[in-house]
Amino acid sequence: MSAGRSGKRVADIEPSRLALLNTGAVEAATLTECLAVDFATLMQVVLPEIGEDAVGAMREAAREGISRRMALAARLIHERRGMADLAKLRCHASDTVRGWACFMVGVAKDHTLAERLALIRPQADDLHFGVREWSWMAVRPYIAVDPEDAIARLAGWTAEPSERLRRFASEATRPRGVWCAHIGLLRQSPEKALPILEPLQADPAPYVQDSVGNWLNDAGKDRPEWVRSLCARWSAESPMPATARIYKRALRSIDRKD
């Protein structure tokens, strides 16, 4: 999960601020604050009916990585409450709780990819950086299973007014990605993602540009000549700063090898 840099350590967070985070009264402002949240305490406050066994399981997992704890929280909630709390959690003041809602979409049974994408859409467009990262991570396993279906469905998101939704289409389909399984089909045949990439070649938002550049940087580790050719064509078709920024980011790993 990416976020703005912070020089703080967890121990540097004021106790009063940490108490607000742990009771779900405020959003985390930095990655450090995201990592500092006590999931067991937060779960007990937000879902007092969840049961002590769930809270205890969350407490036992306190030393696990945050991605595992997010997924565990969602499983515990889903096992005991189904999807009944999804609407409540997805609009909660706490970004961590809204992250649990993301992973509930991931753990829910008997949903098609189309249904999962529809359910994750509010979190993909969330104002908080962390929730947006959890949104694509939560559905990434299903995208990896059927990337061609995902590309066909997400291609339409590239025309959305929200840069956050446009970025989701790119970030969720990266061939290698971060903290997620690779998508073998797109490593071998990145051209299959052109329905998503082409509309974003000169996107005005740096947030989207960086994601597209990272997508192509991933692809360049397996298909460098394809990436070079695509970037050259885009530069000719769209000779503007947005495309140049994507081009530079896309070729950074390839250029280091040369």
C-alpha positions as CSV (number, residue, x, y, z in Angstrom):
1,M,0.0,0.0,0.0
2,S,1.5,3.3,-1.0
3,A,1.0,6.6,0.8
4,G,2.7,9.9,1.4
5,R,6.0,9.7,3.2
6,S,6.1,10.3,6.9
7,G,9.1,10.4,9.2
8,K,7.1,9.2,12.1
9,R,7.3,5.9,13.8
10,V,4.3,4.1,15.4
11,A,5.8,5.0,18.8
12,D,5.8,8.7,17.9
13,I,2.0,8.8,17.5
14,E,0.3,10.8,20.3
15,P,-1.7,8.5,22.6
16,S,-4.8,10.6,22.1
17,R,-4.5,10.3,18.3
18,L,-3.9,6.6,18.6
19,A,-7.1,6.3,20.7
20,L,-9.1,8.0,18.0
21,L,-7.7,5.7,15.3
22,N,-8.4,2.6,17.4
23,T,-12.0,3.6,18.0
24,G,-12.6,4.4,14.4
25,A,-13.3,8.1,15.1
26,V,-10.7,9.4,12.5
27,E,-8.9,8.3,9.3
28,A,-5.3,7.5,9.3
29,A,-3.3,10.3,7.7
30,T,-0.2,8.4,6.9
31,L,1.0,4.8,6.3
32,T,2.5,4.8,9.7
33,E,-0.9,5.5,11.2
34,C,-2.5,2.8,9.1
35,L,0.0,0.3,10.5
36,A,-0.6,1.5,14.1
37,V,-4.3,0.7,14.3
38,D,-5.2,-2.0,16.8
39,F,-7.6,-4.1,14.8
40,A,-9.0,-6.1,17.8
41,T,-10.0,-2.9,19.6
42,L,-11.4,-1.3,16.5
43,M,-13.5,-4.4,15.7
44,Q,-14.9,-4.5,19.2
45,V,-16.0,-0.9,19.0
46,V,-17.4,-1.0,15.4
47,L,-19.0,-4.4,15.7
48,P,-19.7,-5.1,19.4
49,E,-22.0,-8.0,18.4
50,I,-19.2,-9.8,16.5
51,G,-18.3,-12.0,19.6
52,E,-15.2,-12.3,21.7
53,D,-13.8,-15.3,19.7
54,A,-13.5,-13.0,16.6
55,V,-11.9,-10.2,18.6
56,G,-9.6,-12.8,20.2
57,A,-8.5,-14.1,16.8
58,M,-7.8,-10.6,15.7
59,R,-5.8,-10.0,18.8
60,E,-3.7,-13.1,18.2
61,A,-2.9,-11.9,14.7
62,A,-1.6,-8.6,15.9
63,R,1.9,-9.3,14.7
64,E,0.9,-10.4,11.2
65,G,1.4,-8.1,8.2
66,I,-1.3,-5.6,7.6
67,S,-2.6,-7.3,4.4
68,R,-3.1,-10.6,6.3
69,R,-4.9,-8.8,9.1
70,M,-7.2,-7.0,6.6
71,A,-8.1,-10.3,5.0
72,L,-8.6,-12.0,8.4
73,A,-10.9,-9.2,9.7
74,A,-13.0,-9.6,6.6
75,R,-13.2,-13.4,6.9
76,L,-14.2,-13.1,10.6
77,I,-16.9,-10.6,9.8
78,H,-18.2,-12.6,6.8
79,E,-18.3,-15.9,8.7
80,R,-20.4,-14.4,11.5
81,R,-22.4,-11.7,9.8
82,G,-22.4,-12.5,6.1
83,M,-22.7,-9.4,3.9
84,A,-25.2,-7.7,6.3
85,D,-22.7,-5.1,7.5
86,L,-21.2,-4.2,4.1
87,A,-23.2,-0.9,3.7
88,K,-22.4,0.1,7.3
89,L,-18.7,-0.6,7.0
90,R,-18.1,0.9,3.6
91,C,-19.2,4.4,4.8
92,H,-17.5,4.3,8.2
93,A,-15.3,7.2,9.3
94,S,-12.3,4.8,9.7
95,D,-10.4,4.0,6.6
96,T,-9.4,0.7,8.2
97,V,-13.0,-0.3,8.5
98,R,-13.7,0.7,4.9
99,G,-10.7,-1.5,4.0
100,W,-12.5,-4.4,5.8
101,A,-15.4,-3.7,3.5
102,C,-13.1,-4.1,0.5
103,F,-11.9,-7.5,1.6
104,M,-15.5,-8.6,2.4
105,V,-16.1,-8.2,-1.4
106,G,-13.1,-10.4,-1.9
107,V,-14.1,-13.2,0.6
108,A,-17.8,-13.2,-0.4
109,K,-18.9,-16.5,-2.0
110,D,-20.7,-17.1,-5.2
111,H,-20.1,-13.7,-6.8
112,T,-19.1,-13.2,-10.4
113,L,-16.3,-10.9,-11.4
114,A,-18.8,-8.4,-12.7
115,E,-20.6,-8.4,-9.3
116,R,-17.4,-8.0,-7.4
117,L,-16.3,-5.0,-9.5
118,A,-19.7,-3.4,-9.0
119,L,-19.4,-3.9,-5.3
120,I,-15.9,-2.6,-5.0
121,R,-16.5,0.5,-7.1
122,P,-17.3,2.8,-4.2
123,Q,-14.1,1.9,-2.4
124,A,-12.1,2.2,-5.7
125,D,-13.3,5.8,-5.7
126,D,-12.7,6.4,-2.0
127,L,-11.0,9.7,-1.1
128,H,-8.5,7.8,1.2
129,F,-5.3,6.5,-0.3
130,G,-5.4,3.3,1.8
131,V,-8.9,2.3,0.9
132,R,-8.2,2.7,-2.8
133,E,-5.2,0.3,-2.5
134,W,-7.2,-2.2,-0.5
135,S,-10.0,-2.1,-3.2
136,W,-7.9,-3.5,-6.0
137,M,-6.0,-5.9,-3.8
138,A,-9.2,-7.4,-2.6
139,V,-10.4,-8.3,-6.1
140,R,-7.0,-8.9,-7.7
141,P,-7.2,-12.7,-7.3
142,Y,-10.4,-12.8,-9.4
143,I,-8.9,-10.6,-12.0
144,A,-5.8,-12.9,-12.2
145,V,-8.1,-15.9,-12.8
146,D,-9.8,-14.3,-15.8
147,P,-7.8,-11.2,-16.9
148,E,-9.4,-11.0,-20.3
149,D,-12.9,-10.7,-18.8
150,A,-11.5,-8.2,-16.3
151,I,-10.0,-6.1,-19.1
152,A,-13.2,-6.1,-21.1
153,R,-15.1,-4.9,-18.0
154,L,-12.6,-2.3,-16.8
155,A,-11.9,-0.8,-20.2
156,G,-15.0,1.3,-19.6
157,W,-13.6,2.7,-16.4
158,T,-10.9,4.5,-18.3
159,A,-13.5,7.0,-19.5
160,E,-14.8,7.8,-16.0
161,P,-14.6,11.4,-14.8
162,S,-12.9,10.2,-11.6
163,E,-9.2,9.7,-11.9
164,R,-9.4,7.2,-9.0
165,L,-11.6,4.9,-11.1
166,R,-9.4,5.3,-14.1
167,R,-6.3,4.5,-12.1
168,F,-8.1,1.4,-10.6
169,A,-8.4,0.0,-14.2
170,S,-4.7,0.2,-14.7
171,E,-3.5,-0.7,-11.2
172,A,-5.7,-3.7,-10.7
173,T,-4.5,-5.3,-14.0
174,R,-0.7,-4.8,-13.7
175,P,1.2,-7.8,-15.0
176,R,3.4,-8.1,-11.9
177,G,2.0,-5.6,-9.5
178,V,2.9,-5.0,-5.8
179,W,2.0,-7.4,-2.9
180,C,0.0,-9.6,-5.3
181,A,0.2,-12.6,-7.6
182,H,1.5,-12.0,-11.1
183,I,-0.8,-12.3,-14.1
184,G,1.0,-14.8,-16.4
185,L,-1.2,-14.0,-19.4
186,L,-0.3,-10.3,-19.3
187,R,3.4,-10.9,-18.7
188,Q,3.4,-13.0,-21.8
189,S,1.0,-10.9,-23.9
190,P,0.7,-7.4,-22.5
191,E,-1.0,-6.3,-25.7
192,K,-4.2,-7.9,-24.5
193,A,-4.5,-5.0,-22.0
194,L,-4.5,-2.3,-24.7
195,P,-8.2,-1.7,-24.3
196,I,-7.2,-0.2,-20.9
197,L,-3.9,1.2,-21.7
198,E,-4.6,3.0,-25.0
199,P,-7.3,5.4,-23.6
200,L,-4.9,6.4,-20.7
201,Q,-1.9,7.2,-22.9
202,A,-2.2,10.9,-22.3
203,D,-4.4,10.9,-19.1
204,P,-4.2,14.4,-17.5
205,A,-3.9,13.0,-13.9
206,P,-0.4,12.3,-12.6
207,Y,-2.0,9.6,-10.3
208,V,-3.1,7.7,-13.5
209,Q,0.0,8.5,-15.4
210,D,2.2,6.9,-12.7
211,S,0.0,3.8,-12.6
212,V,0.2,3.4,-16.4
213,G,3.9,4.0,-16.3
214,N,4.2,1.3,-13.6
215,W,2.1,-1.1,-15.7
216,L,4.4,-0.7,-18.6
217,N,7.5,-1.0,-16.4
218,D,6.1,-4.3,-15.2
219,A,5.6,-5.4,-18.8
220,G,9.1,-4.3,-19.8
221,K,10.6,-6.9,-17.5
222,D,9.3,-9.6,-19.8
223,R,8.6,-7.8,-23.1
224,P,11.0,-4.8,-23.3
225,E,10.8,-4.3,-27.0
226,W,7.0,-4.3,-27.0
227,V,7.1,-1.6,-24.3
228,R,9.7,0.5,-26.3
229,S,7.6,0.2,-29.5
230,L,4.4,1.2,-27.7
231,C,6.0,4.2,-26.0
232,A,7.5,5.3,-29.3
233,R,4.1,5.2,-30.9
234,W,2.4,7.0,-28.1
235,S,5.0,9.7,-28.1
236,A,4.3,10.3,-31.8
237,E,0.6,10.2,-31.4
238,S,0.4,12.3,-28.2
239,P,3.5,14.5,-27.9
240,M,2.5,16.1,-24.6
241,P,3.9,16.2,-21.1
242,A,1.5,13.6,-19.8
243,T,2.7,11.0,-22.3
244,A,6.3,11.9,-21.7
245,R,5.8,11.3,-18.0
246,I,4.4,7.8,-18.7
247,Y,7.1,7.1,-21.2
248,K,9.9,8.0,-18.6
249,R,8.3,5.8,-15.9
250,A,7.6,2.9,-18.3
251,L,11.3,2.7,-19.5
252,R,13.1,3.2,-16.2
253,S,13.9,-0.5,-15.6
254,I,14.7,-1.1,-19.3
255,D,17.0,1.9,-19.5
256,R,18.9,0.8,-16.4
257,K,19.8,-2.5,-18.2
258,D,21.1,-0.7,-21.3
